[in-house]
């Protein structure tokens, strides 16, 4: 059974798809159908695991083994994530 449906696509993508279908001597419908079949047939990629933040020792206040204090971008990212978590907790209590 064949069904009709409406799909909203960006103009540039639709234009490129039409040109490709024409160049291959096929219909836009067959191009879209083949593309959907390819996407559906692909094995699913595993979801990314939870990101681990560097641990800080509560006993000494210093970094735990494996935390590189020279990696400033990683330290800044950990600080930003901690800040976002604090803001979320603050907003939840309001």
Residue, then its C-alpha position, 0 to 999 in steps of 0.5 A: x500500500x502506498x500512502x501520501x504524506x507531507x514533509x517539510x524540508x529546507x528549500x536548499x535541501x529540496x532543490x539539491x534532492x530534485x537536481x540529484x533525482x533528475x541527474x539520476x533519471x529518477x523521481x524525487x519520491x524514489x530518491x527519498x524512499x532509498x534514503x529512508x531505507x538506508x537510514x533505517x537499515x543502518x545499525x543504531x549507534x550506541x548512546x554516549x555514556x555519561x561524562x565523568x567529571x574530575x574528582x576532588x579530594x574532600x580530605x585535602x582539597x587537592x585534585x585526585x590522581x588523574x586530574x591534570x591541573x595543566x589542562x585548563x580547558x578541562x578544569x574550566x569545563x568542570x567548573x562550568x558544569x558545577x556552576x550549571x548544576x548549582x544554578x539548577x538546584x537554586x532554581x528548583x527551590x524557587 
